[in-house]
Amino acid sequence: MNTMSNTSRRSVLAVLAASTASLPLVSTTASPAQATGTAAPATPLAAPTTLGSTPSSVTTAPLGAAHFLRETLRSPLTTRILPGTPSRTEVTSDGRRVALLTHGARTVLLPGPERTFTENKHPFVDDFGRTLPDPSLPADRRSYWGSSPGGGVWSTLGPADTDYSVLPGTGVIELTTDYASRHASIRDNALTDVDVRSVARFDKVPTGEACSYALSFGYQNTHNNYRARLSFVTSGAVQLRVEKEVDDTVTQLVPALTVATGVPAGTDWTIRVRREGTRIRAKAWASTAPEPSGWAVDVTDSTFGAGRVGLRALANRGCTSLPMKLLVSRFQLDAGTWAEPPTVTHGDWVRVLPEPFDGTWTPELESTVRAWSGSTAPDVLAYAAMFLPGAPAVISGSGPAEGRQVLGAAGYGYLDPRGLRREGADFHEYMDTGWTFPDGTHTGRSSKQVGNLDCSGYTRMVYGYHMGVPMAAGEDTSGTRIPRRSRDMADHAPGVRIARTDGVIPPSAEQLQPGDLVLFNADSGDDNVMATADHVGIHLGTDTAGGRRFLSSRKTVNGPTMSDLGGASLLDGTGTYARTLHTVHRI
């Protein structure tokens, strides 16, 4: 393995092992002192409870006396082989399990301080840097506004698909008929509290009757939503309305406010909405002017709970200036929370041996387990969480990796001109560097994929780069190196197979444990679940609802996630990943 990996891994271990009370998502830079094992204090980030709080976190219980006492395992430790396949050796002290080793695998499951993993909506900006729709695609496969950088794709509704398009830097909604609402919303139905804004302009001053554009929130469907709406009237005046539509009946939450007069065509206007619980605040201003310090509207309403955010455009009946275009240059979510953020709490820690366990309990292994007992140094799950939304950058401060970002929130891939996310981001491309593999193969960097990890790249970053398991440049059938692609991991990743589909139904995977690779036949479109694996993740544990939840990097979400946006990250139920689980593998 490239020497760059081991040096960087030691640096980051020291950085993240700073507090015995928590393993938060923290931003820091690894210094030479930290690379030798001296750790600087880390500031915990609380679990998200209010708007603007940390999107993702890993937290432990508050500090207590027990945190300052090194756990002592009495001698001798007792081992026994558990029934089942593959074989596992349980290590106990005074009848209490202190380690679980799987024969043929390097991962070891140990008890430790209880941790809570959670994820929430992360901020994003969509500046429409793409061209859509793609005329080369069949009509039923065309995307008219494409993917949002913050996860979720744009949904465009009414009255015609051709009313929606994207030119580089502009989302276009064309008003070709009056009194027909046009809606563009991001397919994330679980948003409650939000701080969101949009910037848009009309290409004409309307004649006959007014035209309007609105920022939607709490959006259930086209007939039920909140919106902060700017009405552009024929005199050139602009009026702000905050309203709700319930089963096609519109109610004004406040009287209309005139915010400007004599506004020429082509003037960009910003609408901003901040919703917290039942409180709704809104303001609007010409985008070339400073943002007003106060809110124009401050009301309370509890009609709609979780819903989408998006845009609406409308020409009133009798508007004679059609066709008109609404030109949207920016859509920005500054903060947002999900109604029920995914949460996993347990005391399982996953560590990695330098070699696979061959079933023989040795003094060296006992020494390793004793050293791990009670340790809060980062493990597999801590590293995996450090790429979730909201995880700040960690920069290596010494050695060959000096100056490289080795942890921090990751995307999945860049958007191509068609608005589609491109896969192909391996671990070293996230770090903006080339890589030479053990067989001498060199893979170069990709400037477009800096900060990104596709599903297998994410798995290799955690297990290969940070945990030191050897990696292959591409395909590899030796079983000693992690292959590049998920389909090859299903058959040839180092370690042992825990479960595989029988070709008809997903495996039940009774021996599943945190840290296991979960591989799916989710994206290929092949109805034969046995055909191949095309997606890979890392099992995290059981969530608060009793579901087996995993982490993976996905296109729809734009990066590593444990959430249910674009498909539930669960192995239970009837969702895409529950139905298409193909293989469970233990490194």
C-alpha positions as CSV (number, residue, x, y, z in Angstrom):
1,M,0.0,0.0,0.0
2,N,1.2,3.5,-0.7
3,T,3.2,4.9,2.2
4,M,1.1,8.0,2.1
5,S,-1.9,6.1,3.5
6,N,-0.2,4.8,6.7
7,T,1.3,8.2,7.7
8,S,-2.0,10.0,7.1
9,R,-4.0,7.3,9.0
10,R,-1.8,7.7,12.1
11,S,-2.2,11.5,12.0
12,V,-6.0,11.3,11.7
13,L,-6.2,8.7,14.5
14,A,-4.5,11.0,16.8
15,V,-6.7,13.9,15.8
16,L,-10.0,12.1,16.3
17,A,-9.0,10.4,19.5
18,A,-8.9,13.7,21.3
19,S,-11.8,13.2,23.8
20,T,-12.8,10.2,25.9
21,A,-16.3,11.6,26.2
22,S,-17.3,11.9,22.6
23,L,-16.4,11.2,19.0
24,P,-18.0,14.3,17.4
25,L,-17.7,15.4,13.8
26,V,-15.0,18.0,14.3
27,S,-12.9,20.2,12.1
28,T,-9.2,20.3,12.8
29,T,-5.8,20.0,11.1
30,A,-3.5,17.2,12.0
31,S,-0.2,18.6,13.3
32,P,3.2,16.8,13.5
33,A,2.7,16.5,17.2
34,Q,-0.6,14.8,16.7
35,A,1.0,12.4,14.2
36,T,3.2,11.1,17.0
37,G,0.2,10.5,19.3
38,T,-0.3,13.8,21.0
39,A,-3.9,14.9,20.7
40,A,-5.5,18.3,20.9
41,P,-8.9,18.7,22.6
42,A,-11.9,18.4,20.3
43,T,-15.1,20.4,20.7
44,P,-18.2,18.2,20.7
45,L,-21.1,19.0,18.4
46,A,-24.5,18.4,19.8
47,A,-27.1,16.3,18.0
48,P,-29.3,18.4,15.8
49,T,-32.4,19.6,17.7
50,T,-33.0,23.1,16.3
51,L,-32.7,24.9,12.9
52,G,-29.1,25.6,12.1
53,S,-27.6,23.0,14.4
54,T,-25.1,20.4,13.3
55,P,-26.5,18.3,10.4
56,S,-24.7,15.1,11.4
57,S,-23.0,14.0,14.6
58,V,-21.5,11.1,16.6
59,T,-22.0,11.6,20.3
60,T,-21.5,9.7,23.5
61,A,-23.1,10.0,26.9
62,P,-22.0,12.9,29.1
63,L,-18.7,12.7,31.0
64,G,-18.8,10.6,34.1
65,A,-16.2,9.1,36.5
66,A,-16.1,5.9,34.5
67,H,-14.7,7.7,31.5
68,F,-11.5,8.4,33.4
69,L,-10.9,4.9,34.6
70,R,-9.0,2.6,32.3
71,E,-11.0,-0.6,31.9
72,T,-9.1,-3.6,33.4
73,L,-9.8,-7.1,32.0
74,R,-9.1,-9.7,34.6
75,S,-6.9,-12.6,33.7
76,P,-7.3,-15.0,32.1
77,L,-9.6,-14.1,29.3
78,T,-11.9,-17.0,28.2
79,T,-12.6,-18.0,24.6
80,R,-15.2,-20.2,23.0
81,I,-16.3,-20.9,19.4
82,L,-19.9,-20.0,18.8
83,P,-22.2,-22.1,16.7
84,G,-23.0,-21.1,13.1
85,T,-21.2,-20.3,9.9
86,P,-18.8,-18.6,9.6
87,S,-17.1,-19.7,12.8
88,R,-16.7,-17.0,15.4
89,T,-14.7,-16.8,18.6
90,E,-16.2,-15.0,21.6
91,V,-13.8,-13.6,24.1
92,T,-15.1,-13.0,27.7
93,S,-13.9,-11.6,31.0
94,D,-15.8,-12.6,34.1
95,G,-18.6,-13.9,31.8
96,R,-18.9,-10.6,29.9
97,R,-18.1,-10.4,26.2
98,V,-15.1,-8.2,25.5
99,A,-14.5,-9.2,21.8
100,L,-16.0,-11.1,18.9
101,L,-13.6,-12.4,16.2
102,T,-14.7,-14.0,13.0
103,H,-12.5,-16.7,11.5
104,G,-11.0,-15.5,8.3
105,A,-11.8,-11.8,8.9
106,R,-9.9,-8.9,10.2
107,T,-12.7,-6.9,11.8
108,V,-13.3,-7.4,15.5
109,L,-16.5,-6.3,17.3
110,L,-16.0,-5.0,20.8
111,P,-18.2,-3.3,23.4
112,G,-17.5,0.3,24.3
113,P,-19.1,3.6,25.3
114,E,-22.5,4.0,23.8
115,R,-22.7,6.3,20.8
116,T,-25.4,7.9,18.8
117,F,-25.1,8.4,15.1
118,T,-27.5,10.8,13.4
119,E,-27.8,12.7,10.1
120,N,-29.8,15.7,9.1
121,K,-30.4,17.8,6.0
122,H,-27.3,19.7,4.9
123,P,-27.2,23.2,3.3
124,F,-26.8,23.5,-0.4
125,V,-26.8,25.9,-3.3
126,D,-28.2,25.1,-6.8
127,D,-26.9,27.6,-9.3
128,F,-28.1,25.5,-12.3
129,G,-24.8,24.8,-13.9
130,R,-26.1,22.4,-16.5
131,T,-28.1,22.1,-19.7
132,L,-31.4,20.3,-19.7
133,P,-33.4,18.6,-21.0
134,D,-31.1,16.3,-23.0
135,P,-32.7,15.9,-26.4
136,S,-30.8,12.8,-27.1
137,L,-32.8,10.9,-24.5
138,P,-36.3,9.4,-25.1
139,A,-39.0,11.7,-23.8
140,D,-39.9,9.4,-20.9
141,R,-36.3,9.5,-19.6
142,R,-35.6,13.2,-19.9
143,S,-34.9,15.2,-16.7
144,Y,-36.2,18.7,-17.0
145,W,-34.4,20.4,-14.1
146,G,-32.1,17.5,-13.0
147,S,-30.4,16.8,-9.7
148,S,-30.1,19.1,-6.7
149,P,-26.6,19.5,-5.2
150,G,-28.2,19.0,-1.8
151,G,-29.7,15.6,-2.6
152,G,-33.0,14.8,-4.2
153,V,-33.9,15.6,-7.8
154,W,-36.2,18.3,-9.1
155,S,-39.8,17.4,-9.8
156,T,-41.5,19.7,-12.4
157,L,-45.3,19.6,-12.6
158,G,-47.9,21.3,-14.9
159,P,-49.0,21.9,-17.4
160,A,-46.4,20.7,-19.9
161,D,-42.9,19.2,-19.4
162,T,-41.6,21.5,-22.1
163,D,-42.3,24.5,-20.0
164,Y,-39.2,23.6,-17.9
165,S,-35.5,23.7,-19.0
166,V,-32.1,24.6,-17.7
167,L,-29.4,26.6,-19.4
168,P,-26.0,27.0,-17.7
169,G,-26.7,29.3,-14.8
170,T,-30.5,29.5,-15.2
171,G,-33.5,27.3,-14.4
172,V,-36.3,28.3,-16.8
173,I,-40.0,28.1,-16.3
174,E,-41.9,29.3,-19.4
175,L,-45.4,30.7,-18.9
176,T,-47.3,29.9,-22.1
177,T,-50.8,29.8,-20.8
178,D,-52.5,31.9,-18.1
179,Y,-54.0,30.6,-14.8
180,A,-52.0,27.4,-14.8
181,S,-49.6,26.9,-11.9
182,R,-46.1,25.6,-12.6
183,H,-44.3,23.9,-9.8
184,A,-40.7,22.8,-9.4
185,S,-39.9,21.1,-6.1
186,I,-37.1,19.1,-4.6
187,R,-38.0,15.5,-3.9
188,D,-37.3,15.6,-0.2
189,N,-40.7,15.3,1.6
190,A,-39.4,15.2,5.2
191,L,-38.2,18.8,5.7
192,T,-39.8,20.7,8.6
193,D,-37.8,23.7,9.8
194,V,-36.0,25.5,7.0
195,D,-34.1,28.7,6.1
196,V,-34.4,28.8,2.3
197,R,-34.1,31.5,-0.4
198,S,-34.4,31.9,-4.2
199,V,-33.3,34.4,-6.8
200,A,-35.4,34.9,-9.9
201,R,-36.7,37.4,-12.5
202,F,-39.3,37.7,-15.2
203,D,-38.2,38.7,-18.7
204,K,-41.2,41.1,-19.1
205,V,-43.3,43.4,-17.1
206,P,-46.8,41.8,-17.4
207,T,-49.7,43.4,-19.2
208,G,-53.3,42.8,-18.7
209,E,-52.9,41.0,-15.4
210,A,-50.1,40.2,-12.9
211,C,-47.6,37.3,-12.9
212,S,-46.1,35.9,-9.8
213,Y,-43.3,33.7,-8.6
214,A,-43.3,32.0,-5.1
215,L,-40.9,30.1,-2.8
216,S,-42.8,27.1,-1.6
217,F,-42.3,25.2,1.7
218,G,-44.2,22.6,3.7
219,Y,-45.2,21.5,0.2
220,Q,-47.4,18.4,0.1
221,N,-48.6,18.6,-3.5
222,T,-49.7,21.2,-6.0
223,H,-53.0,21.7,-4.0
224,N,-51.6,21.9,-0.5
225,N,-48.6,24.1,0.4
226,Y,-47.2,27.2,2.0
227,R,-45.6,29.9,-0.2
228,A,-44.1,33.3,0.0
229,R,-45.2,34.9,-3.3
230,L,-44.0,37.9,-5.2
231,S,-46.7,39.4,-7.4
232,F,-45.4,41.5,-10.3
233,V,-48.3,43.8,-11.3
234,T,-48.7,45.7,-14.6
235,S,-47.7,49.0,-13.1
236,G,-44.2,47.6,-12.3
237,A,-45.0,47.3,-8.6
238,V,-44.0,44.2,-6.6
239,Q,-46.1,42.8,-3.8
240,L,-45.2,40.2,-1.2
241,R,-47.8,37.7,0.0
242,V,-47.5,34.8,2.4
243,E,-50.2,32.3,1.9
244,K,-51.3,28.7,2.3
245,E,-53.3,26.6,-0.2
246,V,-55.4,23.9,1.3
247,D,-57.3,21.7,-1.2
248,D,-57.1,24.5,-3.8
249,T,-58.4,27.1,-1.4
250,V,-55.9,29.9,-0.9
251,T,-55.8,31.8,2.4
252,Q,-53.6,34.9,2.9
253,L,-51.7,34.7,6.2
254,V,-51.0,38.4,6.2
255,P,-52.3,41.3,4.0
256,A,-50.2,41.9,0.8
257,L,-47.2,44.2,1.2
258,T,-46.0,46.4,-1.6
259,V,-42.2,46.1,-1.5
260,A,-41.2,48.1,-4.6
261,T,-42.7,50.2,-7.4
262,G,-41.6,50.9,-11.0
263,V,-39.6,47.7,-11.3
264,P,-38.3,47.1,-14.8
265,A,-38.2,43.7,-16.5
266,G,-35.2,41.6,-15.8
267,T,-34.8,42.6,-12.2
268,D,-33.7,39.8,-10.0
269,W,-35.7,39.4,-6.8
270,T,-34.7,37.3,-3.7
271,I,-37.3,35.7,-1.5
272,R,-36.2,34.3,1.8
273,V,-38.3,32.2,4.2
274,R,-37.4,31.0,7.7
275,R,-39.7,28.5,9.3
276,E,-39.2,27.2,12.8
277,G,-42.1,25.1,14.2
278,T,-45.3,27.0,13.6
279,R,-43.5,30.4,13.2
280,I,-43.1,31.6,9.6
281,R,-41.0,34.6,8.7
282,A,-40.4,36.0,5.2
283,K,-38.8,38.9,3.3
284,A,-38.1,39.9,-0.3
285,W,-35.8,42.4,-1.9
286,A,-34.2,43.4,-5.2
287,S,-31.2,41.2,-5.4
288,T,-28.8,44.0,-6.2
289,A,-29.7,45.7,-2.9
290,P,-28.5,44.6,0.6
291,E,-30.7,42.1,2.4
292,P,-33.1,43.9,4.8
293,S,-32.2,43.4,8.4
294,G,-35.7,42.7,9.5
295,W,-38.5,40.3,8.4
296,A,-41.4,41.7,6.4
297,V,-43.7,39.0,7.7
298,D,-43.8,37.2,11.0
299,V,-46.8,34.9,11.5
300,T,-47.7,31.5,13.0
301,D,-49.5,28.7,11.3
302,S,-49.6,24.9,11.9
303,T,-51.5,23.6,8.9
304,F,-48.7,21.8,7.2
305,G,-45.9,19.8,8.8
306,A,-43.0,18.2,6.9
307,G,-42.9,18.8,3.2
308,R,-40.8,19.8,0.2
309,V,-39.3,23.2,-0.7
310,G,-39.5,24.6,-4.2
311,L,-40.8,27.2,-6.6
312,R,-44.1,28.1,-8.2
313,A,-44.8,30.4,-11.2
314,L,-48.2,31.7,-12.4
315,A,-49.7,34.1,-14.9
316,N,-53.1,35.4,-13.7
317,R,-56.1,34.9,-15.9
318,G,-56.1,37.8,-18.4
319,C,-52.4,38.2,-18.6
320,T,-51.7,39.4,-22.2
321,S,-47.9,39.4,-22.2
322,L,-47.5,35.7,-22.6
323,P,-45.3,33.9,-23.3
324,M,-43.1,35.0,-20.4
325,K,-40.2,33.3,-18.7
326,L,-39.3,33.1,-15.1
327,L,-35.5,32.8,-14.9
328,V,-34.2,31.3,-11.7
329,S,-30.5,31.9,-11.0
330,R,-30.2,30.5,-7.5
331,F,-32.0,28.2,-5.1
332,Q,-30.3,28.0,-1.7
333,L,-31.1,26.1,1.5
334,D,-29.1,27.6,4.4
335,A,-30.4,25.3,7.1
336,G,-33.0,22.5,7.3
337,T,-34.1,19.7,9.6
338,W,-35.9,16.4,8.8
339,A,-39.0,15.6,10.8
340,E,-37.4,12.3,12.0
341,P,-33.6,12.2,11.4
342,P,-32.3,8.7,11.1
343,T,-30.6,7.8,14.4
344,V,-28.6,4.7,15.5
345,T,-27.5,4.2,19.2
346,H,-25.4,1.3,20.4
347,G,-22.1,0.4,22.2
348,D,-20.6,-1.6,19.4
349,W,-17.1,-0.6,18.1
350,V,-15.4,-2.1,15.0
351,R,-11.7,-2.4,14.9
352,V,-9.4,-4.1,12.3
353,L,-6.6,-6.6,12.9
354,P,-3.4,-6.4,10.9
355,E,-4.1,-9.9,9.5
356,P,-7.2,-12.1,9.3
357,F,-8.0,-14.1,12.4
358,D,-7.1,-17.8,11.7
359,G,-9.0,-19.2,14.7
360,T,-6.0,-19.4,17.0
361,W,-6.1,-17.3,20.2
362,T,-2.6,-16.2,20.9
363,P,-0.9,-14.0,23.6
364,E,-0.4,-11.3,20.9
365,L,-4.1,-11.3,20.1
366,E,-4.9,-11.1,23.8
367,S,-2.6,-8.1,24.2
368,T,-4.3,-6.4,21.2
369,V,-7.8,-7.0,22.7
370,R,-6.7,-5.7,26.1
371,A,-5.3,-2.6,24.5
372,W,-8.6,-2.0,22.6
373,S,-10.8,-2.6,25.7
374,G,-12.5,0.7,26.6
375,S,-10.6,2.7,24.0
376,T,-12.4,5.5,22.3
377,A,-9.8,5.9,19.5
378,P,-11.7,6.2,16.2
379,D,-12.9,2.9,14.7
380,V,-14.5,1.9,11.4
381,L,-17.8,3.5,12.2
382,A,-16.3,6.7,13.4
383,Y,-14.3,7.1,10.1
384,A,-17.4,6.2,8.1
385,A,-19.4,8.9,9.9
386,M,-16.7,11.5,9.2
387,F,-17.9,11.7,5.5
388,L,-21.5,12.4,6.3
389,P,-23.1,15.8,5.5
390,G,-21.9,18.5,7.9
391,A,-18.6,16.8,8.8
392,P,-15.9,19.5,8.4
393,A,-12.6,18.9,6.7
394,V,-9.6,17.3,8.4
395,I,-6.3,18.1,6.7
396,S,-3.2,15.9,7.2
397,G,-0.5,18.1,8.7
398,S,2.7,16.1,8.1
399,G,4.3,13.3,6.0
400,P,3.6,12.6,2.4
401,A,-0.1,13.4,2.9
402,E,0.6,16.9,4.2
403,G,-2.0,19.4,3.0
404,R,-4.4,16.7,1.8
405,Q,-8.0,16.5,3.0
406,V,-8.5,13.0,4.3
407,L,-11.8,13.4,6.1
408,G,-14.8,15.7,5.8
409,A,-18.2,15.8,4.1
410,A,-18.1,14.1,0.7
411,G,-20.1,14.4,-2.5
412,Y,-20.9,11.5,-4.8
413,G,-19.7,12.9,-8.1
414,Y,-19.9,16.0,-10.3
415,L,-22.9,16.9,-12.4
416,D,-22.4,16.3,-16.1
417,P,-24.0,18.7,-18.7
418,R,-27.2,16.6,-18.6
419,G,-27.6,17.1,-14.9
420,L,-26.6,13.5,-14.0
421,R,-24.1,12.6,-11.3
422,R,-21.0,10.9,-12.5
423,E,-19.7,8.0,-10.6
424,G,-16.0,7.0,-10.6
425,A,-14.7,8.9,-7.6
426,D,-12.2,6.7,-5.7
427,F,-10.6,7.4,-2.4
428,H,-7.6,9.1,-3.8
429,E,-9.6,11.4,-6.1
430,Y,-11.4,12.7,-3.0
431,M,-7.9,13.7,-1.8
432,D,-7.0,15.2,-5.1
433,T,-4.0,13.0,-5.7
434,G,-2.9,10.1,-7.8
435,W,-2.2,6.7,-6.3
436,T,0.3,3.9,-6.9
437,F,-1.1,0.4,-5.9
438,P,1.0,-2.5,-4.6
439,D,1.2,-4.1,-8.1
440,G,2.7,-0.9,-9.5
441,T,-0.4,0.4,-11.2
442,H,-0.7,4.1,-11.0
443,T,-4.1,5.9,-11.2
444,G,-4.1,9.6,-11.7
445,R,-6.1,12.3,-10.0
446,S,-9.4,13.7,-11.4
447,S,-9.9,17.4,-10.8
448,K,-13.6,17.1,-11.3
449,Q,-14.0,14.5,-8.6
450,V,-12.1,16.3,-5.8
451,G,-14.1,15.8,-2.5
452,N,-16.3,13.1,-4.0
453,L,-16.6,9.3,-3.3
454,D,-18.8,6.9,-5.2
455,C,-20.1,3.9,-3.2
456,S,-17.1,1.6,-3.6
457,G,-14.7,4.6,-3.3
458,Y,-16.3,5.4,0.0
459,T,-15.9,1.8,1.2
460,R,-12.2,1.8,0.1
461,M,-11.6,5.2,1.8
462,V,-12.8,3.8,5.1
463,Y,-11.5,0.3,5.1
464,G,-8.5,0.7,2.7
465,Y,-7.1,4.2,3.3
466,H,-8.0,4.8,6.9
467,M,-8.0,1.2,8.3
468,G,-5.1,-0.1,6.3
469,V,-6.7,-3.0,4.4
470,P,-4.8,-3.5,1.1
471,M,-6.5,-2.3,-2.1
472,A,-6.3,-3.2,-5.8
473,A,-6.3,-0.8,-8.7
474,G,-9.2,-2.5,-10.3
475,E,-10.4,-6.1,-10.5
476,D,-8.6,-8.5,-8.1
477,T,-9.5,-12.2,-7.4
478,S,-6.9,-12.9,-4.8
479,G,-9.2,-12.2,-1.8
480,T,-6.4,-10.2,-0.2
481,R,-7.1,-6.7,-1.6
482,I,-10.3,-4.6,-1.8
483,P,-11.3,-4.4,-5.5
484,R,-12.3,-1.2,-7.1
485,R,-15.9,-2.1,-8.0
486,S,-18.8,-3.3,-5.8
487,R,-19.5,-6.3,-8.0
488,D,-16.0,-7.5,-7.6
489,M,-16.1,-6.8,-3.8
490,A,-19.1,-9.2,-3.6
491,D,-16.9,-12.1,-4.7
492,H,-13.4,-11.2,-3.9
493,A,-13.1,-8.7,-1.0
494,P,-10.8,-9.8,1.8
495,G,-12.6,-11.6,4.6
496,V,-15.5,-14.0,4.7
497,R,-19.0,-14.1,3.2
498,I,-21.8,-13.8,5.8
499,A,-24.8,-14.2,3.6
500,R,-25.9,-14.2,0.0
501,T,-29.2,-14.2,-1.8
502,D,-30.5,-17.5,-3.1
503,G,-31.4,-15.8,-6.3
504,V,-35.1,-15.2,-5.4
505,I,-35.2,-13.4,-2.0
506,P,-32.7,-11.3,-0.1
507,P,-30.7,-13.0,2.6
508,S,-31.9,-12.7,6.1
509,A,-28.3,-12.3,7.3
510,E,-28.8,-13.4,10.9
511,Q,-25.1,-12.9,11.7
512,L,-25.0,-9.3,10.4
513,Q,-23.0,-7.0,12.6
514,P,-21.9,-3.4,12.4
515,G,-19.0,-2.9,10.0
516,D,-20.1,-5.6,7.6
517,L,-20.2,-4.7,3.9
518,V,-23.7,-4.9,2.5
519,L,-23.9,-5.2,-1.3
520,F,-27.0,-4.7,-3.4
521,N,-28.3,-5.3,-7.0
522,A,-30.1,-2.0,-6.8
523,D,-29.2,0.1,-9.8
524,S,-28.6,-2.2,-12.8
525,G,-32.3,-2.6,-13.7
526,D,-31.8,-6.4,-13.8
527,D,-34.8,-8.1,-12.2
528,N,-32.6,-11.1,-11.3
529,V,-31.4,-10.3,-7.8
530,M,-28.6,-12.9,-8.1
531,A,-27.2,-11.3,-11.3
532,T,-24.7,-9.0,-9.8
533,A,-23.9,-6.4,-7.1
534,D,-23.8,-2.8,-8.2
535,H,-23.9,-0.9,-4.9
536,V,-22.1,-1.3,-1.6
537,G,-22.4,0.2,1.9
538,I,-21.3,-0.4,5.5
539,H,-23.8,-1.7,8.1
540,L,-24.1,0.8,11.0
541,G,-26.6,-0.9,13.4
542,T,-30.2,-0.9,14.5
543,D,-31.9,2.4,14.5
544,T,-34.5,3.9,16.9
545,A,-37.3,2.3,14.9
546,G,-35.8,-1.2,15.0
547,G,-34.5,-1.2,11.4
548,R,-31.1,-2.4,10.3
549,R,-29.5,0.8,8.9
550,F,-26.4,1.2,6.7
551,L,-24.2,3.9,5.4
552,S,-23.4,4.3,1.7
553,S,-22.6,6.9,-0.9
554,R,-25.4,7.5,-3.3
555,K,-26.1,9.6,-6.4
556,T,-29.5,10.9,-5.3
557,V,-28.3,12.1,-1.9
558,N,-25.0,13.3,-3.4
559,G,-22.6,11.5,-1.1
560,P,-22.4,9.3,2.0
561,T,-25.6,9.0,3.9
562,M,-27.5,6.9,6.5
563,S,-30.8,8.7,5.6
564,D,-33.8,7.6,3.6
565,L,-33.6,10.3,0.9
566,G,-33.8,8.5,-2.5
567,G,-34.5,5.2,-0.9
568,A,-34.5,4.0,2.7
569,S,-31.0,3.0,4.0
570,L,-32.6,-0.1,5.6
571,L,-32.2,-3.8,5.1
572,D,-35.8,-4.3,6.4
573,G,-39.2,-3.6,4.8
574,T,-40.1,-3.2,1.2
575,G,-37.7,-0.4,0.1
576,T,-35.2,-0.7,-2.8
577,Y,-32.3,-1.8,-0.7
578,A,-34.3,-4.2,1.5
579,R,-35.6,-5.9,-1.7
580,T,-32.2,-6.0,-3.5
581,L,-29.7,-7.0,-0.8
582,H,-27.4,-9.4,-2.6
583,T,-24.4,-10.2,-0.3
584,V,-23.2,-9.5,3.2
585,H,-19.4,-9.6,3.6
586,R,-17.1,-9.2,6.6
587,I,-13.7,-7.6,5.9
